[in-house]
Amino acid sequence: MTKQEQADINNVVDYIVVKLVEGGVSLTVLKLQKLLFYVQAWSLAFGKGRAFRGDFQAWIHGPVNREIYDRFKDTHSLYSGVALADVRNGEAAEALPEAVRLHIDEVIDSYGPLTGTQLEAMTHAEKPWKHARQGMRASERCERVIDEPLMAEFYKGQLAELGQAAGDSPSC
């Protein structure tokens, strides 16, 4: 599979904010961070490469992209709502490569209805975050980067399991 063009992470954020808020779906900083993580993770799993530049660190509340944390840290808490007023680029949809935008839409369709707390619990149960937090106490600060090859492998494995459960042979 060919690698897709990487998007600017802030355009991805703005697109997610507009898409969810205009759709009447609740969005917090916590949920936004987890949605970003799943956008990247599934892009890697599908063999498309990174959807955007930027790593995720294994923080206490799950995967966090530091750049986006820094974008919101002075105006929002973890559980603060994100609104259209937080959008920097009102033309984010047009600025995203089409393949990335379509991929984000799929992730939003799957994970958008969940709360930030539900998404946090999911990432806590999955190998990439757990591996990066290995040896850490639950309440211990951690800035270890979550391994992207492990993300690709783990979520690709999830795809294979889904295919086998559905009776299909995995195509990954």
N, C-alpha and C positions, 0 to 999 in steps of 0.2 A: 504494500500500500504506500502511496506517495505521502510524504510529509506535507502537512498544511502550513501555510504562512502563519507565523506567530502574530498575535494581536498585542496591542498595548493593554496592559492589565487594567489601567484606569478606564479605558473604553469598555472593557468587559464588565467592570463594576457598574459603570453608568448604564449599560445595556440591561443588566440584571435588575437594577433599581427601577428603571422605567418599565420594564416588562412586568415585574411583579406588582409594583405600586399601582400602575394603571390597570392592572388586572384585578385589583382589590385584594391582593395577597399580602399578608403581614410580613414585614422584613425587618430584622434586627441586624446589628453588626455581627453578632454571633452567627446567625443564619447565613449572612452574606459571605463570611469567611469559609464556612463549610461548603457552600455552593461553589465558591471559587475552587476549593480543593477538589471537589468532585468533577468540575469541568476539566481540570488539569489531569486528574487521575484517569478518567475515562478516555480522554484524548490519547494518553499514553497507552492505555489498554488496547485501544482500537488500532494502534500502530501509526497514528497520525503525528506523533511527536508532541511537543509542548503546544498547548493552545495559546500560551502567552509566556513571556519571560518572567521569572520570579519563583523563588523557592518557598516552601512551607516549613515552618518550624513546629516542633512537637510541644506546644504549650499545654498547660494544665487543662484548658477547656477544648483541646483538640487542635487540629492543624490551623496555623495562622500564617498569613503572608505579611511580613513585616512592613512592606511598603504601604499596604492598605491599612494595616493597623495604625501606622503613622499618619495616614491621611485623615483618619477619624478620631484619633486619640484626644485631641483638644476640645472636641465638640460632642463626643458621644461616649457613653459607657458601653460595655459589652452587650447589655440588654436594651439599649436605646433603639428606638425605631429609626429606620432610614427612610427618607422622603425624597420627593422629586426635587426639593430645594437643595439636596446634597449632590445632585448631578452636576458635574463639571462640563461635560460635553453633550449638549442636547442632540448632536448629530452622531452619537456613538454607534448607532445601528449601521449607518452608512460608512463609518470608519472601519468597521470590522470586516475582515475577509468573510465572504459568504459561507464558506465551510465552517468557520469558527462560530458564526452566528447560528447556523443550523444546529451545530453541536450543542451550543449553550441552550437553545430551545429544548432539545431532547433532555438535557440534564434538568432544566427547570420543570419540564413536564413530569419527570420522575420524582424529583426531590423537593420541588417548590411547595407542595401541600404540607410538608413536614415543618415542625417548629425547629428553631435553633437548638433547643435542648434535645430534641429527638435526633437531629443530625449529629450533635456532639456525642450522644450515646453510641450512635452507629460508628463514628470514627474511632471511638475508644475501644470498640470491640474488634477492630480490624487491624491486621498485621502491620501495615506501614507505620501507623502512629505508635502502636505498642512496641514495635522494634526500636524506634527512635527513642522511646522513653525507658527502655530496658535499664534496670538498675536505679531508676529514679523513684522517689516516694511520690504518692499521688498528689500531694500538695507542693511538690518541689518545682521551682522555676526551671524551665528547660528551653534552650534555644537551639537544640540540635536540629539539623535539617533532615527532613524526611527524605529518604532515599528514593529518587525517581525510578531507577530500574526495579526496585522492589514494588513501588506503586504499580508500574506497568505489569509486572509479573502477577501480583496479587489480584488486581482487577481483571486481568485477562483470564486468570483462573476462575474468577467469579462468572465470567461469560461462559466458560467451558462447562461449569457446573449447571448453569441455567439451561444451556443447550442439551445437556445430558438429561436433566430433569424433565425437559419437554420432549424427550425422545429423539432429539436431533443430534447429529454428530457435530461437535464443535468445529467451526470454520476458522477459528483463530489460529 
